[in-house]
Amino acid sequence: MAGAGSACLTSMVGFGSLMVAHHRGVFSVGLLVFLGTGAVLVAAVGVLPALLGGPERQGGNPADHETTIGAARKDAGTGPQKEGDP
């Protein structure tokens, strides 16, 4: 995570320096890319690890949890069904 964080922060500093310009277009590009890179940083450091971490990372036994997409589709009644399923 240190690599993603430092890459995002250096990009934010570089594009944030465009906000010093007096030209409205250059200022707005700097602001938008600065905010977008900040959002990517939050997603890469906060959201993505939470999505990728399964029950085994939370100290539970993965066999105790149904985390497969197929099980969720079967419960929702969508997706391909096996022959003979009601």
C-alpha positions in Angstrom: 0.0 0.0 0.0 2.9 2.3 0.5 3.6 2.4 -3.3 0.0 3.3 -4.2 -0.1 5.9 -1.5 3.1 7.6 -2.5 2.2 7.5 -6.2 -1.2 9.1 -5.5 0.3 11.7 -3.2 3.0 12.8 -5.6 0.5 13.0 -8.4 -1.8 15.1 -6.2 1.1 17.5 -5.5 2.1 17.7 -9.1 -1.4 18.3 -10.4 -2.3 20.4 -7.4 0.4 22.8 -8.4 -1.6 23.6 -11.5 -4.1 25.3 -9.3 -1.7 28.2 -8.8 -2.2 29.2 -12.4 -4.3 32.3 -13.2 -5.8 30.7 -16.3 -9.3 29.2 -15.4 -8.8 26.1 -17.7 -5.5 25.1 -16.2 -6.8 25.8 -12.7 -9.9 23.6 -13.3 -7.9 20.7 -14.8 -5.5 20.8 -11.8 -8.5 20.8 -9.4 -10.3 18.0 -11.1 -7.3 15.7 -11.4 -6.3 16.6 -7.8 -9.7 15.5 -6.5 -9.9 12.5 -8.7 -6.5 11.3 -7.6 -7.6 11.8 -4.0 -10.7 9.6 -4.7 -8.5 6.9 -6.2 -6.2 7.0 -3.1 -9.2 6.6 -0.8 -10.5 3.7 -3.0 -7.1 2.0 -3.2 -6.3 2.2 0.5 -9.7 1.9 2.1 -12.4 0.4 -0.1 -10.5 -2.1 -2.2 -8.8 -4.0 0.7 -12.2 -4.3 2.4 -13.8 -5.7 -0.8 -10.9 -8.2 -1.4 -10.6 -9.3 2.2 -12.8 -12.4 2.8 -13.7 -14.0 6.1 -10.2 -15.6 6.3 -8.8 -12.1 6.8 -11.3 -11.3 9.5 -10.3 -14.3 11.6 -13.2 -16.6 10.6 -13.2 -20.0 8.9 -13.9 -19.6 5.2 -15.8 -22.9 5.2 -18.4 -21.4 7.6 -19.4 -18.6 5.2 -21.1 -18.8 1.8 -19.4 -16.1 -0.2 -19.7 -17.5 -3.7 -21.5 -15.7 -6.4 -23.3 -18.9 -7.3 -24.8 -19.2 -3.9 -26.0 -15.6 -4.0 -27.6 -16.1 -7.4 -29.3 -19.3 -6.3 -30.8 -17.5 -3.2 -31.9 -14.6 -5.4 -33.5 -16.9 -8.0 -31.4 -15.6 -10.8 -28.7 -17.2 -12.9 -28.4 -20.7 -14.3 -30.2 -23.4 -12.3 -29.3 -27.1 -12.3 -31.8 -29.5 -13.9 -34.2 -30.8 -11.3 -34.0 -27.6 -9.1 -37.4 -26.4 -8.2 
